């Protein structure tokens, strides 16, 4: 076990479900009953600084492994913060500090830390390019 973190996107398809097609998969999914499509957007492992940001900024300081709704504005703030850390690595302890915890991994500002920052930037950038601000909802959850 260790700190595992997930970001999912739920897209409301509601009245557009007649346009959905499932191909190449033998499934018992009744398209007429589909309301949302859920996608895995990101998976982090032991990225304790990113986790602590979610705890502080999304979860109201409750680190309880429950799923939490994340608004697009919050994700944009995380994106900008990660970009700033990438530009000014010496500011990392102040801008996006690591967090100790059972099985949370290293608290060093090392290659792994900066890889998690770069990964977060890449994931969120890809999301913002395609986001229409209408039908998507995001959810963050961690486990350990």
Protein Blocks (a to p, Z undefined) as FASTA:
>chain_A
ZZdddddddddfklmmmmpccehiacfbdfklpmbdcddfbdcehilklmmmmmmmmnno
paghpacdddfklmmmmmmmmmmmmmmmmlmmmmmccdddehkbpabdcfklmmmmmmmm
mmmmmmmmmpgolmgccdddddZZ
